[in-house]
Amino acid sequence: MKAATILGSALLAAVATVHGSVLPRDDLAEPVALSDLLESAKSQVIDEVTSNEETLRRRGQTPACTLSKLVFRREYGALSRKERLAYVNAVKCLQGLPARTPADVAPGARSRFDDFVVTHLQQTLSIHYSGNFPAWHRWFVYQYEQALRNECGYTGYQPYWDWPKYASAPQDSPLFNGDEYSLGGNGEFLDLPGPVIVPPPGVGGGNIQLPAGLGGGLVTTGPFANMTVNLGPVGGLEGVPPGPLGGLGHNPRGLKRNLSPAMNTRYANYTTVLKLLTRPNVDEFRLVSEGVPYTPEIGPHGGVHYTIGGDPGGDLFTSPGDPSFWAHHSQMDRMWAVWQALGSPFGDTRYTDLGSGNYAHVTWANEPPSALTQLSEVIDMGYAAPSTTIADVMSTRSGELCYFYL
């Protein structure tokens, strides 16, 4: 397929645009309107939990989620150095524990960390641009958090990556600055052309030329400088051959990154986040959040994945193999949780509505045409963690969940 050049000279110079219009520079400064929305959502959640607790106790019932149990996930840079180091050490611990995935399922899986990569890899084409995408990834991140806490003694919670906060220079952020408290630095700079992302077989859309990042080589600084990537790649970048057994075989190699301020400012700036949180329904929310696959408008979800780039971060299937995946998807969950809480009262239908657009079906963007996803659908975690249903995780305060975001 002919590659669609989506990023002109303005983008390559890291000047963000939306639908062809140059964004003002204050697009990289948090607007007051966004701060107000975030505070409103937090207040709404606290009121909801308080009201629910009072109602259930009057009935003689014990609520699962109470104000005293409600925990708040925080932005990575807002954690103290001690807290960041504890998180990093827990991730490294998970990478050192033996895999639970049987060798005849994925012989390349060598750790508990890899178990989660396998689960994502095997289900990639059914958990993106489909009705279960937000809920599936919410449960996925939560179970990863539980593994860190229950198997590695981590006492904190999964931090998130506030995309626009560091958009102009993600490589200098607390996540990627390469110090001992980071998630590792950028890859070594390689003077290479920008990568070309390609759709998986059977998925519509064209190739997309991305700008050259600021790295591309091995990560040589920070806690994950010596990290071994075991699985993948599967597909997604032009000229990158798949690993053995469709990505499930053992393919040991070093972690690579190709951090791109151009991608971050283009797809995950404050204007985009504000637009996302003010969408009137879930179909419109998801069109902003996920964009349109394999077109220039890939949204903050894809935009930030390719802000990370490299290997496995640039591989659609094995992207959870980069430790920064989890901070990115915690932010994805944060955006959905905040948007849900901004409905009235207490989210209205936002905790039950999966939509009716192309992304509300059981197939990728409803290709081929398929049934709408139901709340009863099972979220399968494979060998990584227990499974659940979409209905049980539609709220971050339902089922066994009891958290929100600061």
C-alpha angles and dihedrals in degrees: 000000000000112000114242110221103220103166118068130187093284091058093043086057087053095251107144121229134184118204089341097309121119111242120229116251091247084071083087093055120076109253120227090238090061093048089052092051092051092050091047091052092050091049090048091053093048090049091048094050091045093049093046092049093050092048095050095045090053086056091050093252129129114232118225094216117044133167090256091053098042110112128195125220112217138208113270095240091050091064117095118248089255091053093047091049090051090052093048092049091050091053090049089048090054089051089054098051119093119262121254093203109103115246091237089060099045115356090184094063108103104161146030086258088058091052088069092047091053092051091052093043094053095049102035097116093051100042100053126074087001135110094263097051100103096038095042092053092043090058092041093056092042092053091048088052090050091051090052091050102039100035102030104033095246110162098190132071135251109288122216134224110237094213102200095044091074099021098125093052114011089163089068096047124109088257097058110017090109098238121134091265095053133086087252130283133277119285119268111279115264119185094231134138117259117278123259116223117212130195120249117256112286094020119114125234138069138273116277124214111216127197120261112269129221095255133017099165136083121313104247102170134064134020096315098048091112097037117139119219108210107180136055155321099202105170144299108107124077113246095015110117119218121255124247121298093013091303096311095095126089110277108161116196140137126278114263130192135185105189114198124196087185091062093044095051092043099050110018109038128131093264090057093047092049091049090049095053094049098054111126098221141018095257091058091041091056095045088059095039098047101019119201114313117247095004128100091267102070095151129220093299095062093027093062094043087058091042083066095039122155125087124349093354092067094050114094093213105041100033092120085070089079108077090223090065089081095054089048093051092044086059090047088054090045091056092051093045092050092046090050092050092051090066116097132268099017093324096315105213094346091096093054108029118095092176134238103246130101092286094054095074133089094249129067106281087338092293109167095023111261144166123288115265114257129217088238093064114122119243102218117208095180111206094335100078146330118302127233140172130270090244091060094058104036087108127039085227098052131093108356093336120108111161145101137176137267 
